[in-house]
């Protein structure tokens, strides 16, 4: 946002006060290999199963929220250890969907 006051321009960047907390929570979830629902919605499709090896970034679950479908990717490479939801399940924001345990090197 740019504000002009007495002939001078001042540039400001608007910041969501929740941004640091949300970013920290996402980093912690990704480090644990967890995928959580980013918003309330409906599980449309599960693209994996327990025991399957997956690569980081591969879509694992599709959530529909506000008439848009969002494919949520694996936060890291490893093996799927928990699929906590079923297709057609309504989920709240923050609900655990899938857990991926990292491969041991």
Buried (B, 14 or more C-beta within 10 A) or exposed (E): EEEEEEEEEEEEEEEEEEEEEEEEEEEEBBEEBBBBBBEBBBBBBBBBEEEBEBEBEBBBBBBEBEEEEBEBBBBBBBBBEBBBBEEEBEBEEEBBBBBBEBEEE
